[in-house]
Amino acid sequence: MKTCRAIMLFSVFISLGLSTSVLARELKSGYEYLKQESKDMQDDEFANPGMTAVEEGRKTFHLPGVNEKTCASCHGENGSKFDVKKIASYPIYNKEYNKPFTLQEQINFCGEEYLDNVPYVYDCVDLVELEAFVRYLARGEKVNVDVSGPLKPFYEKGKQLYHTRFGQMNMACTVCHDQFDGQRLRGQTLSQGHSNGFPEYRLGSGKMTALHGRFEECFRSFRAEPFDRGSEEYINLEVYLHARGNGLAIETPAVRY
């Protein structure tokens, strides 16, 4: 009974909050909401626990594929030939597939096309580590996802999903990250919900989490049935979130609660 009452009160609180207008404000990375000790942890590569995943991704980057080629065969030792601005532009529109390609999808495509490897399952540990390594190479580069062209309809679908209520808690992403950012909930400070630090190390779970994994955690927290990782819905939401954070520096691997 107490739980039901708490849910009802929280829902009323949220409904009232959604009726207020959201004023335009300066973009703030989740880093800005961290305690100083967590900022220090993220900034120190020797103390940042997410660097373990980056290093594992680096190893996989140099592993021979079925045809004995490696990712480094195209992209150079330790990714030295990567264009970091291109990394910062993902998700991008893929003309051949007529859909957005996330960085994980691009890694899978390259592995299958150029190494003859079997594609990874979306968001599996090895793929998240590879994504973390590649994104880490672009750390400090500003997110710059172009949604003025063919990505526009996918961006709009992601935006719609971001503002849609789900679950028993009747929650939408915008509630926490637009209406109440900076306020406290369940022992943590709500951020603006930007994606510039993903994949990131989460202190609460003690593991690396990619963006779709975080979507799933959020859906479950407001008692909604999550979409599949790698689904059209989550990919559209990823397009929207990355574009929403255009101009923020990539922080991978970020440290968050």
QUIQUI-V916863 format. One record per residue. N is the residue number from 1. PHI is phi in whole degrees, -180 to 180 (none if undefined). OMEGA is omega in whole degrees, 0 to 359 (* if undefined). NEAR is the number of other ideal C-beta (glycine too) atoms within 8 Angstrom. Layout:
n->[N;N]
phi->[PHI;PHI]
omega->[OMEGA;OMEGA]
near->[NEAR;NEAR]
This chain:
n->[1;2;3;4;5;6;7;8;9;10;11;12;13;14;15;16;17;18;19;20;21;22;23;24;25;26;27;28;29;30;31;32;33;34;35;36;37;38;39;40;41;42;43;44;45;46;47;48;49;50;51;52;53;54;55;56;57;58;59;60;61;62;63;64;65;66;67;68;69;70;71;72;73;74;75;76;77;78;79;80;81;82;83;84;85;86;87;88;89;90;91;92;93;94;95;96;97;98;99;100;101;102;103;104;105;106;107;108;109;110;111;112;113;114;115;116;117;118;119;120;121;122;123;124;125;126;127;128;129;130;131;132;133;134;135;136;137;138;139;140;141;142;143;144;145;146;147;148;149;150;151;152;153;154;155;156;157;158;159;160;161;162;163;164;165;166;167;168;169;170;171;172;173;174;175;176;177;178;179;180;181;182;183;184;185;186;187;188;189;190;191;192;193;194;195;196;197;198;199;200;201;202;203;204;205;206;207;208;209;210;211;212;213;214;215;216;217;218;219;220;221;222;223;224;225;226;227;228;229;230;231;232;233;234;235;236;237;238;239;240;241;242;243;244;245;246;247;248;249;250;251;252;253;254;255;256;257]
phi->[none;-63;-63;-61;-64;-65;-63;-63;-65;-65;-63;-63;-60;-65;-62;-65;-65;-70;-82;-87;-82;-98;-78;-62;-146;-65;-67;-130;-66;-59;-56;-67;-97;-78;-69;-60;-66;-75;-62;-62;-63;-65;-73;-95;-62;-79;-99;-71;-67;-71;-68;-62;-65;-60;-68;-66;-64;-62;-62;-63;-57;-102;-78;-65;-83;-58;-93;74;-83;-126;-58;-67;-59;-96;-103;85;-57;58;75;-65;-96;-65;-93;-66;-67;-67;-58;-71;-94;-77;-70;-119;-90;-102;-66;-65;-97;57;-162;-69;-116;-78;-64;-62;-66;-66;-62;-63;-61;-64;-62;-77;-75;-111;-113;63;-84;-76;-60;-72;-70;-55;73;-68;-57;-62;-71;-64;-66;-64;-61;-62;-63;-66;-65;-59;-62;-101;-59;97;-73;-80;-59;-150;-94;-88;-112;-85;-111;-67;-78;-54;-64;-73;-60;-65;-65;-66;-62;-61;-64;-59;-101;-91;-81;-138;77;-64;-83;56;-108;-131;-54;-62;-61;-71;-97;-118;-78;-126;-61;93;-96;-95;-149;52;81;-132;-90;-70;-99;-79;73;-84;-106;-70;-103;-83;-60;-130;-94;-105;-65;-66;-101;71;-153;-73;-133;-86;-63;-69;-65;-70;-56;-61;-61;-65;-59;-67;-68;-105;58;-122;-77;-74;-79;-72;-65;85;-72;-57;-63;-70;-66;-61;-65;-64;-57;-63;-65;-63;-66;-61;-101;-52;103;-80;-79;-67;-119;-53;-90;-71;-114;-135;-71]
omega->[180;180;179;180;180;178;180;181;180;179;177;179;180;180;178;181;182;182;179;180;178;182;176;182;179;176;178;176;175;177;183;183;183;168;185;181;178;175;180;179;180;186;182;183;179;181;183;182;178;181;176;178;178;181;176;176;178;179;180;178;183;179;177;174;180;181;177;173;177;174;181;179;178;192;175;178;181;177;186;181;179;170;186;177;177;177;182;183;180;3;177;178;177;184;183;182;178;182;175;172;172;180;177;179;179;178;178;180;181;180;180;186;189;179;183;180;171;182;175;168;183;177;175;187;183;181;178;179;176;178;180;179;182;179;178;180;180;182;183;177;182;175;183;180;183;179;180;182;186;177;187;181;179;174;181;177;177;177;178;179;180;182;181;179;179;166;180;179;179;187;171;179;184;182;182;195;174;185;191;178;183;179;186;175;178;174;179;178;179;179;176;173;181;188;187;181;185;348;185;176;182;182;182;181;181;181;174;180;174;189;181;174;178;174;182;179;180;179;181;182;174;169;176;177;183;171;177;173;185;180;177;182;182;178;175;179;177;177;182;184;179;179;178;181;178;180;176;180;174;183;185;359;177;173;179;180;*]
near->[4;5;6;7;8;8;10;8;8;9;10;8;8;13;9;8;10;10;5;7;3;7;4;3;5;3;9;11;14;13;10;7;10;12;5;6;6;12;10;9;11;14;6;8;5;5;7;13;8;16;10;7;15;14;9;10;15;10;8;12;15;9;7;6;12;6;6;5;9;10;13;11;7;9;10;9;6;7;13;7;6;12;5;9;9;8;15;12;9;12;13;11;10;10;6;4;6;5;8;13;13;10;12;14;12;11;13;12;10;11;13;11;6;10;14;7;8;4;8;11;6;12;11;8;5;8;14;16;14;13;14;16;17;15;14;11;10;14;10;5;11;9;14;9;13;8;10;4;7;6;15;9;7;13;13;8;10;14;9;8;12;12;8;7;6;9;11;7;12;10;11;10;11;11;12;12;11;9;12;10;13;6;7;6;8;3;5;8;7;12;13;10;10;14;11;13;14;12;14;15;14;12;9;6;6;5;6;13;13;13;11;12;11;12;13;10;9;9;13;9;7;12;7;11;4;8;8;7;12;10;8;5;8;14;15;14;13;15;16;14;14;13;11;7;13;10;7;11;10;15;12;16;17;14;13;12;8]
